[in-house]
Amino acid sequence: MEFLRHLVVLVHLVGFAVLFGAWVVELFNGKRGVTRIMNWGLAIAAVAGLALAAPWGIDHDLDYAKLGTKLVILVVIGALLGIGSARQRKSGSVAPAIFWSIGILTLANAAIAVLWR
């Protein structure tokens, strides 16, 4: 059971890596837009994160402050992706504040997943 939980943690981090990797590609190619790959990365991280929030395969209590913080950041990233996609369809570009917030919050959420004990 512990192996399965660690596998889900890996999938969770891969989801953030997909999201952050797509963001970095957009940063370096100069487009600075929102892509479908970012949405897929967010979905992978969200589903795996919700699976990790269930108390299975552990012998200690869950850290609900950490889970709540990560969930709030995840919802904000999702909102920013939605707003950015809508603006991109409408005007052809994403506001720099939205684009940079997506990257910073994604990195922060992955850091919380790894560093918060």
N, C-alpha and C positions, 0 to 999 in steps of 0.2 A: 504494500500500500504506500509505503514511503517513496518507493521508486516512481510510482505513478504520480504522486504529488510533485516530486522533483521534475518529472517530465512536463507537467502542466506549468510549473514555474518557468521552465525553458521556453515553452510555447508563448507564455506571457511576455517574456523578454524579447523573443523573436518578433512578436507583434509590434512592440515599441521600436525594435530595430528596423522593421519595414517602414513604419511611419517616419521615423527620424531619418532613415536613409533616403526615402523619397523626398523629404524636405531638404536634405543636404544637396541632392541632385538638382532640385529646383533652384537652390541658392547659387550653386556654381555654374549652372547653365544660363543664368541671367533672367530666366522667365519669372521666377518668384511667384508661382501660382499654386493652386490646389489641384492635386491629381487624384484619380481613382485609387491609386496605390496607397495614398495616405489614408483614404477611407477604409480600405481593406486592412491596413495595419492597425488602425484604431479598433476595427471590429474584432480582429484576432486578439488584441490585447484585452478588450472588454470582456469577451466570452471567457477567456482563460482567467482573467481577474475575478469574474463572478464565480467561476468554479473553485478558485482558491479561497474565496470568502466563505465557502461552506466548511464546517468543522469536521473534515474527514482526513484520516491519516496522520493526525497529530495528537500528542498527549498533553498539550498545554492550551491555555485560553488564547483566543484570537485577539489581536491588537486592533480594537475597533476604531481607535483614533487614526491609526495608519490607514485602515480600510476606508474610512470616511473621507480622509484627506485625498487619497488616491481616486476615489469615486468622484469627488467634486472636481478635481483637476481633469479627469477623463471627460466629464460632462461639458466642462468649459472648452476643452479641445474639440469635442464634437460640435459644439455650437460654433466655434470659430471656423471649423472646416465647412460647416453648412453656410455660414454667412459669407465666407470667402468664395465658396463655389457659386453662390447666387450672384455675388458682385462680379465674379469673373465672367459668368454668362452674360450679365447685363452690360458691363462696361469693358470687358476684356482684360481686366487686371484686378489684382487683390491689393488692398491697402497695405502699405509696409508694416503698420502696427499689427495687423491681423497675421500677416505672414510670419513676422518675428515672434509673435506670441505663441504661435503653434509650435515652433521649434524649441523655444525656451521652456514652455510647459511640458512638452514631450520629454525633453531631457530631465527636467525636474521630477516628473513622474517616474521615470526609469531609475533615477537616483534614489528616490524614496523607496522604491521596490528593493533596491540592492542594499542601501546603507542604513535604513531605519531598522533597528533591532528592538 
